[in-house]
Amino acid sequence: MTRQVNQQDISNFFVAGINYKKTDAALRSQFAINTHPYASLLELAPGYDLNELFVISTCNRTEIYGFAESAEQLGQLLCTQTQGNFETFETIAYVKSGKKAIQHLFDVAAGLDSQILGDYEIVGQLKQAVKFAREHNFIGVYLDRLVNGVLQSSKLIKTNTGLSGGTVSVSFAAIQFIKEHVEAIEDKKIVLIGTGKIGRNTCKNMVDYLGTKNITLINRTNQKAATLANELGLQYAPLETLAELVAGADIILVATNSATPVIYESQLKYKGNKIVIDLSIPCNVEIAAQQLENINFVNVDDLSRIKDATLNKREEEVPKAKAIINELLFEFLEWHKMRKNIPALKAIKCKLHAMQACELFLDYVSRQNNIVFAPANTDQRIQKVISGTAVKMKTQQQHGCSFINAINEFIATGTN
């Protein structure tokens, strides 16, 4: 039977994860989680005494957030679905709890912790991760409120600062790389494999900034490739033709969500010089293929090192972003503080209703100095007392006294 962790104790909230700061793309690949493993992970969670959690897995990071007695429970659960084992994860992972874990999530959603500062793609990835966990009943009141506050903060930062200004992301960095390394781009054959969010963004950036439409799209679901190709005036081809198209391409971009490689050494060896850009985690280009002499291979870590004037401007916006985060973080912590008082407030409310229904109490009050206890608008009077008590409990932190004072106030407001 799953033990219930006290959500009113903020120290029970953890994040355990790895990111680009201490691990390279190859190592992060060992701990990537896509949809199928995520579902399996949630099925196993109750066996680890976990019932409120979510997982973010992107090209930059894999992190598990949730309530637990220890971060080790979360890490062990995560590693049931990864190629890498828990022993390795434990040596490279960071662990944060309580306010520090909450602060970390705010920073991640704002793009402050992204490999490319201000990268806004993380917001969509966070929404998807939480949506999946909610559909499987792993998002409770606390995580729901926390995520809403985090997304609100991210939106305010996007609207009111230049932290995500300009056009810089991993997908756009791929375009910059191509521009710097390829001449006469209009004569080059480009193949893009994978038309999910990152693939779609990359494709649009190629059309907008490279000025070419000599692009063929391939996707596991052919209709998705067809839809995007028709929208942008490009070509598309079925997955079965991948090897042939890759062999004849000058530039290959991989943005798939596969647990295993989709591009192999045999498809590229002796097929001429090519640029191969892998935007996937785990890496979807076979290691042997990456090391071929005719291949200029680039992954997300390589792309993150690209710097330009836009990133310098974003650095200047960091203090503004942090100020917004601090405000929303304070609001969340205040809400959390008030939730500690909910059991006491419910008990007071229950007692006041019981008193109102007690004939002995009503008779006693009515005989005190000929005071008449007014029965009208009882619910409104009780709610008024509860609201006032909640404010006092928040400011005075005197739970026992608040209980007694609430009863006295209820009696006073019911007399004339």
C-alpha positions as CSV (number, residue, x, y, z in Angstrom):
1,M,0.0,0.0,0.0
2,T,1.4,3.4,-1.0
3,R,2.4,5.6,2.0
4,Q,1.1,9.2,1.8
5,V,3.9,11.8,2.0
6,N,3.0,15.0,3.8
7,Q,2.6,17.6,1.2
8,Q,2.3,20.3,3.8
9,D,6.0,19.8,4.6
10,I,7.7,21.5,1.7
11,S,11.0,19.6,2.4
12,N,9.3,16.5,0.9
13,F,9.4,18.1,-2.6
14,F,12.4,17.0,-4.6
15,V,14.0,17.3,-8.0
16,A,16.7,14.8,-9.1
17,G,18.2,15.1,-12.5
18,I,21.1,15.6,-14.9
19,N,21.7,18.3,-17.5
20,Y,24.1,19.7,-20.0
21,K,26.3,21.4,-17.3
22,K,28.0,18.2,-16.2
23,T,27.1,15.6,-18.8
24,D,27.6,15.4,-22.5
25,A,24.9,14.4,-25.1
26,A,26.1,10.8,-25.1
27,L,25.7,10.4,-21.4
28,R,22.4,12.3,-21.3
29,S,21.2,9.9,-23.9
30,Q,21.5,7.0,-21.5
31,F,18.9,8.7,-19.2
32,A,16.4,10.0,-21.8
33,I,12.8,9.2,-21.3
34,N,10.2,9.3,-24.2
35,T,6.5,8.6,-24.1
36,H,6.5,4.8,-23.7
37,P,9.0,4.6,-20.9
38,Y,7.2,7.6,-19.2
39,A,4.0,5.6,-19.1
40,S,5.8,2.5,-17.7
41,L,7.5,4.7,-15.1
42,L,4.2,6.0,-13.9
43,E,2.8,2.5,-13.7
44,L,5.6,1.5,-11.4
45,A,5.5,4.7,-9.2
46,P,3.1,3.4,-6.6
47,G,5.4,0.5,-5.9
48,Y,8.1,3.1,-4.9
49,D,5.5,4.9,-2.6
50,L,5.2,7.8,-5.1
51,N,1.9,9.2,-6.2
52,E,2.6,12.8,-7.3
53,L,5.4,13.5,-9.8
54,F,6.3,14.3,-13.3
55,V,9.4,14.0,-15.6
56,I,11.0,16.4,-18.0
57,S,13.3,14.9,-20.6
58,T,14.7,17.1,-23.3
59,C,17.9,17.4,-25.3
60,N,19.3,19.5,-22.4
61,R,18.1,17.5,-19.3
62,T,16.3,14.7,-17.7
63,E,14.7,15.6,-14.4
64,I,12.1,14.0,-12.1
65,Y,10.1,16.2,-9.7
66,G,7.8,14.9,-7.0
67,F,6.9,14.3,-3.4
68,A,8.9,11.6,-1.7
69,E,10.5,10.6,1.6
70,S,13.9,10.9,-0.2
71,A,15.2,11.8,-3.6
72,E,16.6,8.3,-3.9
73,Q,13.0,7.0,-4.5
74,L,12.6,9.3,-7.5
75,G,16.0,8.5,-8.9
76,Q,15.5,4.7,-8.6
77,L,12.1,4.9,-10.3
78,L,13.5,7.0,-13.1
79,C,16.3,4.5,-13.8
80,T,13.9,1.6,-14.2
81,Q,13.2,3.1,-17.6
82,T,16.7,4.3,-18.7
83,Q,19.7,2.6,-20.3
84,G,21.9,4.0,-17.6
85,N,21.7,2.5,-14.1
86,F,21.0,4.2,-10.8
87,E,24.6,3.8,-9.6
88,T,25.8,6.0,-12.5
89,F,22.9,8.4,-12.2
90,E,23.6,8.9,-8.5
91,T,27.2,10.0,-9.2
92,I,26.3,12.6,-11.8
93,A,22.8,13.8,-10.7
94,Y,22.0,17.0,-8.7
95,V,19.4,16.8,-6.0
96,K,17.4,19.8,-4.7
97,S,14.6,19.9,-2.1
98,G,12.0,22.3,-0.7
99,K,12.4,25.9,-1.8
100,K,15.5,25.2,-3.8
101,A,13.7,22.5,-5.9
102,I,10.8,25.0,-6.5
103,Q,13.3,27.8,-7.4
104,H,15.0,25.4,-9.9
105,L,11.7,24.6,-11.7
106,F,10.9,28.4,-12.0
107,D,14.4,28.9,-13.5
108,V,14.0,26.0,-15.9
109,A,10.7,27.2,-17.2
110,A,12.0,30.7,-17.7
111,G,14.9,29.5,-19.8
112,L,17.5,30.7,-17.2
113,D,18.8,27.1,-16.9
114,S,18.7,26.3,-20.6
115,Q,21.8,25.4,-22.7
116,I,21.0,28.4,-24.8
117,L,19.9,31.2,-22.4
118,G,16.2,32.1,-22.8
119,D,15.4,29.1,-25.0
120,Y,11.6,29.1,-24.8
121,E,11.0,25.6,-26.2
122,I,11.3,24.2,-22.7
123,V,7.9,25.7,-21.8
124,G,6.1,23.4,-24.3
125,Q,8.1,20.4,-23.1
126,L,7.1,21.2,-19.5
127,K,3.5,21.5,-20.4
128,Q,3.5,18.1,-22.2
129,A,5.3,16.4,-19.3
130,V,2.8,17.7,-16.8
131,K,-0.2,16.9,-19.1
132,F,1.0,13.3,-19.4
133,A,1.4,13.0,-15.6
134,R,-2.0,14.6,-15.0
135,E,-3.7,12.2,-17.4
136,H,-2.3,9.3,-15.3
137,N,-3.5,11.0,-12.0
138,F,0.0,12.0,-10.8
139,I,-0.7,15.7,-10.5
140,G,-2.4,16.7,-7.2
141,V,-3.4,20.1,-5.8
142,Y,0.2,21.1,-4.8
143,L,1.9,20.3,-8.2
144,D,-1.0,21.8,-10.1
145,R,-0.7,25.1,-8.2
146,L,3.1,25.0,-8.5
147,V,3.1,24.4,-12.2
148,N,0.5,27.1,-12.8
149,G,2.6,29.6,-10.9
150,V,5.7,28.5,-12.9
151,L,4.0,28.9,-16.2
152,Q,2.5,32.3,-15.2
153,S,6.0,33.4,-14.3
154,S,7.4,32.2,-17.6
155,K,4.7,33.9,-19.6
156,L,5.3,37.3,-17.7
157,I,9.1,37.0,-18.5
158,K,8.4,36.3,-22.1
159,T,6.0,39.3,-22.3
160,N,7.8,41.8,-20.2
161,T,11.5,41.1,-20.8
162,G,13.8,40.4,-23.7
163,L,15.1,37.2,-22.2
164,S,13.7,35.2,-25.1
165,G,14.1,38.0,-27.6
166,G,15.6,37.5,-31.1
167,T,15.8,34.1,-32.7
168,V,18.1,31.9,-30.8
169,S,17.4,28.3,-29.9
170,V,19.0,24.9,-30.6
171,S,16.9,24.6,-33.8
172,F,18.0,28.1,-34.9
173,A,21.6,27.4,-33.9
174,A,21.5,24.6,-36.4
175,I,20.6,27.1,-39.1
176,Q,23.4,29.4,-38.1
177,F,25.8,26.5,-38.3
178,I,24.7,25.7,-41.8
179,K,25.0,29.3,-42.9
180,E,28.6,29.4,-41.6
181,H,29.7,26.1,-43.2
182,V,27.8,25.9,-46.5
183,E,28.0,28.0,-49.6
184,A,25.5,28.0,-52.4
185,I,22.8,26.5,-50.1
186,E,20.2,26.6,-52.9
187,D,22.2,23.9,-54.7
188,K,22.3,21.6,-51.7
189,K,19.9,18.7,-51.0
190,I,18.6,18.8,-47.5
191,V,16.8,15.9,-45.7
192,L,15.0,16.5,-42.4
193,I,14.0,13.4,-40.4
194,G,11.4,14.0,-37.7
195,T,8.6,16.6,-37.9
196,G,7.7,17.0,-34.2
197,K,8.0,20.3,-32.5
198,I,11.8,20.7,-32.8
199,G,11.8,19.3,-36.3
200,R,9.0,21.7,-37.3
201,N,10.7,24.7,-35.8
202,T,14.0,23.8,-37.5
203,C,12.2,23.3,-40.9
204,K,10.5,26.7,-40.7
205,N,13.8,28.4,-39.7
206,M,15.5,26.8,-42.8
207,V,12.8,28.2,-45.1
208,D,12.9,31.6,-43.5
209,Y,16.6,32.1,-43.0
210,L,18.4,30.0,-45.5
211,G,16.2,30.9,-48.5
212,T,15.9,27.4,-49.8
213,K,13.1,24.9,-50.3
214,N,15.3,22.1,-51.6
215,I,14.2,20.2,-48.5
216,T,12.7,16.7,-48.2
217,L,10.8,15.8,-45.0
218,I,10.6,12.2,-43.6
219,N,8.6,11.2,-40.6
220,R,7.5,7.9,-39.1
221,T,3.9,9.0,-39.6
222,N,3.9,10.0,-43.2
223,Q,0.9,12.3,-43.0
224,K,2.6,14.6,-40.5
225,A,5.5,15.1,-43.0
226,A,3.0,15.6,-45.8
227,T,1.1,18.2,-43.8
228,L,4.2,20.3,-43.0
229,A,5.6,19.9,-46.5
230,N,2.3,21.2,-48.1
231,E,2.3,24.1,-45.6
232,L,5.8,25.2,-46.5
233,G,5.9,24.1,-50.2
234,L,8.5,21.4,-49.6
235,Q,8.9,17.7,-50.6
236,Y,8.2,14.7,-48.4
237,A,8.9,11.0,-48.7
238,P,7.9,7.8,-46.9
239,L,10.2,6.3,-44.2
240,E,11.0,3.4,-46.5
241,T,13.1,5.7,-48.7
242,L,15.2,7.1,-45.9
243,A,18.4,5.2,-46.9
244,E,18.2,6.3,-50.5
245,L,17.6,10.0,-49.6
246,V,20.2,10.1,-47.0
247,A,22.8,8.7,-49.4
248,G,22.1,11.5,-51.9
249,A,21.8,14.4,-49.4
250,D,24.3,17.1,-48.7
251,I,22.8,18.1,-45.3
252,I,20.9,15.8,-43.0
253,L,19.1,17.0,-39.9
254,V,17.8,14.4,-37.4
255,A,15.0,15.5,-34.9
256,T,13.4,12.2,-34.1
257,N,12.3,10.8,-30.7
258,S,13.6,7.3,-31.2
259,A,15.2,5.2,-28.5
260,T,17.6,3.8,-31.0
261,P,19.6,5.3,-34.0
262,V,17.8,6.0,-37.3
263,I,21.0,6.9,-39.2
264,Y,23.7,4.2,-39.5
265,E,27.3,4.0,-40.7
266,S,26.2,1.9,-43.7
267,Q,24.0,4.7,-45.0
268,L,26.7,7.3,-45.0
269,K,30.0,5.5,-45.7
270,Y,31.5,6.2,-49.1
271,K,28.5,8.4,-49.9
272,G,30.3,11.7,-50.2
273,N,30.9,14.6,-47.8
274,K,27.9,15.5,-45.7
275,I,26.9,17.7,-42.7
276,V,24.8,15.7,-40.2
277,I,23.1,17.6,-37.4
278,D,21.6,15.5,-34.7
279,L,19.0,17.4,-32.5
280,S,17.8,14.3,-30.8
281,I,18.4,13.0,-27.2
282,P,19.1,10.1,-27.1
283,C,21.4,10.6,-30.2
284,N,19.7,9.1,-33.2
285,V,22.9,8.9,-35.3
286,E,25.0,5.8,-34.8
287,I,28.4,6.5,-33.1
288,A,30.2,4.8,-36.0
289,A,28.4,7.1,-38.4
290,Q,29.4,10.2,-36.4
291,Q,33.1,9.3,-36.7
292,L,33.2,8.8,-40.5
293,E,35.8,11.0,-42.3
294,N,33.3,12.2,-44.8
295,I,30.9,13.3,-42.1
296,N,30.9,16.7,-40.4
297,F,28.8,15.7,-37.3
298,V,27.2,18.2,-35.0
299,N,25.1,17.6,-31.9
300,V,23.1,19.8,-29.5
301,D,26.2,20.4,-27.3
302,D,28.1,21.7,-30.3
303,L,25.3,24.0,-31.3
304,S,24.9,25.4,-27.8
305,R,28.4,27.0,-28.1
306,I,27.3,29.3,-30.9
307,K,27.2,32.8,-29.5
308,D,25.9,36.0,-31.1
309,A,24.7,39.5,-30.2
310,T,21.2,38.3,-29.4
311,L,22.6,36.2,-26.5
312,N,24.5,39.2,-25.1
313,K,21.3,41.1,-25.0
314,R,19.5,38.3,-23.3
315,E,22.2,38.3,-20.5
316,E,21.2,41.9,-19.7
317,E,17.6,40.8,-19.2
318,V,18.4,38.2,-16.5
319,P,17.9,40.5,-13.5
320,K,14.4,41.4,-14.7
321,A,13.5,37.8,-15.2
322,K,14.7,36.9,-11.7
323,A,12.7,39.7,-10.2
324,I,9.5,38.3,-11.8
325,I,10.4,34.8,-10.5
326,N,10.9,36.1,-7.0
327,E,7.5,37.7,-7.0
328,L,5.6,34.6,-8.2
329,L,7.8,32.3,-6.0
330,F,6.8,34.4,-3.0
331,E,3.1,34.2,-3.9
332,F,3.4,30.4,-4.2
333,L,5.2,30.0,-0.8
334,E,2.5,32.2,0.8
335,W,-0.2,29.9,-0.6
336,H,1.8,26.9,0.7
337,K,2.0,28.5,4.1
338,M,-1.8,29.0,4.2
339,R,-2.4,25.4,3.2
340,K,-0.8,24.3,6.5
341,N,-3.8,25.9,8.2
342,I,-6.5,24.2,6.2
343,P,-7.0,21.2,8.6
344,A,-7.4,23.6,11.5
345,L,-9.8,25.8,9.6
346,K,-11.8,22.8,8.5
347,A,-12.0,21.7,12.2
348,I,-13.1,25.1,13.3
349,K,-15.8,25.3,10.6
350,C,-17.1,21.8,11.5
351,K,-17.2,22.8,15.2
352,L,-19.1,26.0,14.4
353,H,-21.7,24.1,12.4
354,A,-22.0,21.6,15.2
355,M,-22.5,24.4,17.8
356,Q,-25.2,26.0,15.6
357,A,-27.1,22.7,15.5
358,C,-26.7,22.0,19.3
359,E,-29.9,22.9,21.2
360,L,-28.1,22.8,24.5
361,F,-25.6,25.4,23.3
362,L,-28.4,27.6,21.8
363,D,-30.4,27.4,25.0
364,Y,-27.3,28.3,27.1
365,V,-26.4,31.3,25.0
366,S,-30.0,32.6,25.0
367,R,-30.2,32.5,28.8
368,Q,-27.0,34.6,29.3
369,N,-28.1,38.1,30.1
370,N,-31.2,37.7,28.0
371,I,-29.1,37.5,24.8
372,V,-30.9,36.1,21.8
373,F,-28.7,34.0,19.5
374,A,-29.7,34.8,15.9
375,P,-30.2,31.7,13.7
376,A,-30.4,33.6,10.4
377,N,-27.6,33.6,7.8
378,T,-25.6,31.0,9.7
379,D,-23.5,29.9,6.7
380,Q,-22.5,33.5,5.9
381,R,-21.5,34.2,9.5
382,I,-19.5,31.0,9.7
383,Q,-17.7,31.8,6.5
384,K,-17.0,35.4,7.7
385,V,-15.5,34.0,10.9
386,I,-13.4,31.4,9.0
387,S,-12.0,34.1,6.6
388,G,-11.1,36.4,9.5
389,T,-9.5,33.4,11.4
390,A,-7.4,32.5,8.3
391,V,-6.0,36.0,8.1
392,K,-5.1,35.9,11.9
393,M,-3.5,32.5,11.6
394,K,-1.4,33.7,8.7
395,T,-0.1,36.8,10.5
396,Q,-0.1,35.7,14.2
397,Q,0.7,31.9,13.9
398,Q,-1.3,31.1,17.0
399,H,-3.4,28.1,16.0
400,G,-4.8,27.2,19.4
401,C,-5.8,30.7,20.2
402,S,-7.3,31.2,16.8
403,F,-9.6,28.2,17.5
404,I,-10.9,29.7,20.7
405,N,-11.1,33.2,19.2
406,A,-13.1,31.9,16.3
407,I,-15.7,30.4,18.6
408,N,-16.0,33.6,20.6
409,E,-16.3,35.7,17.5
410,F,-19.0,33.3,16.2
411,I,-21.0,33.7,19.4
412,A,-20.6,37.5,19.3
413,T,-21.7,37.8,15.7
414,G,-24.8,35.7,16.4
415,T,-26.2,37.9,19.2
416,N,-28.1,41.1,19.4
